[in-house]
Structure formats: structure tokens, C-alpha cells
Amino acid sequence: MLKFIKHNMDTISGIEVYPIISLLIFFIFFVSLYTWVYTYKKDKINEMSNLPFSDNDNDNQ
């Protein structure tokens, strides 16, 4: 079955750029996600992690 797909892909001109683009998008996304998580402030993380335990009744109204 792979030979049928491979034959069809050979006939498309410029198809060799799509795997490179998808790899770049994948790599850039995860590098930027890692950078965002690494530079996130610890105070904000602690504040968000304590939100379920807060006794704030304004959220229920």
C-alpha cells in the first residue's frame, strides 16, 4: 500500500518542502512553549495553584 502513496507523492512538484515546514513548526512551537514555561513567574504559579483552595464566595454568584 505504501508504494501507491509513494508513487503519487513523487508526481507532485515541490512536495519535499512540506516535511521541512512541518518539522520547523513542531520545533518552534515546543521551543517557544518551553521558553514560556521556563520564564513564567513562580509567584503566579503559586497563586494559580492555590485557587481551588481559596474560600472566595464571589466565584459562586
LINURQUI-V860434 format. One record per pair of residues at least 24 apart in sequence whose ideal C-beta (glycine too) atoms are under 6 Angstrom apart, sorted by the first residue. I is the first residue (numbers start at 1). J is the second residue. Records with the same first field share a line. If there is no record, write none. Layout:
BEGIN
I = J + J
END
This chain:
BEGIN
none
END
